[in-house]
Amino acid sequence: MADNKRFIKAHKESTLTSGTEIWIDRVTGVNYLFHMDGYGAGLTVLLDKDGKPVVTPLEQLQNY
């Protein structure tokens, strides 16, 4: 890891009052979905079609 940041923001979509982001843990490769709307927000593990966590291969994270 070139810097000390544990998480990478891989994707962002937003409007004036809401937004959705995908964050990747650099240590485990696990993807998280973060959504905010107004004053509320939530974070959860991003799941694939089988209900398993989406994991980005650590080799792929070298590009971030």
C-alpha positions in Angstrom: 0.0 0.0 0.0 1.6 3.2 -1.2 -0.4 5.3 1.4 -2.1 4.7 4.7 -5.7 4.8 3.3 -7.5 1.5 4.1 -10.5 2.2 1.7 -10.7 3.2 -1.9 -13.7 5.0 -3.4 -14.3 3.0 -6.6 -17.5 4.5 -7.8 -19.7 7.6 -7.1 -23.2 8.7 -8.3 -24.8 11.7 -6.7 -27.5 14.3 -7.0 -28.0 17.5 -5.0 -29.3 15.7 -1.9 -28.4 12.0 -2.3 -25.5 9.8 -3.4 -24.3 6.3 -3.7 -20.7 5.1 -3.5 -18.8 1.9 -3.7 -15.9 1.5 -1.3 -13.3 -1.2 -1.5 -11.2 -2.4 1.5 -7.6 -2.6 0.4 -6.7 -5.3 2.9 -9.6 -7.8 2.2 -10.9 -6.7 -1.2 -14.4 -6.6 0.2 -16.8 -4.1 -1.6 -19.2 -1.9 0.4 -22.2 0.1 -0.7 -22.7 3.5 0.9 -25.8 5.5 0.3 -26.8 8.9 1.7 -30.0 10.8 1.3 -30.7 14.1 3.1 -29.5 13.6 6.7 -29.5 9.8 6.6 -26.8 7.4 5.5 -26.1 3.7 5.4 -23.3 1.3 4.7 -23.5 -2.4 3.9 -21.5 -5.2 2.3 -22.1 -5.3 -1.5 -23.5 -8.8 -2.4 -23.5 -10.7 -5.6 -26.4 -12.6 -7.1 -25.7 -15.6 -4.8 -25.7 -13.5 -1.7 -22.0 -13.6 -1.2 -19.8 -10.5 -0.6 -18.3 -9.0 -3.8 -14.5 -9.2 -3.4 -12.1 -7.4 -5.8 -8.9 -9.4 -6.3 -6.1 -7.7 -4.4 -3.9 -7.7 -7.5 -6.5 -5.4 -9.2 -6.2 -2.9 -6.4 -2.6 -2.2 -7.3 -4.0 0.2 -9.9 -5.7 2.5 -7.4 
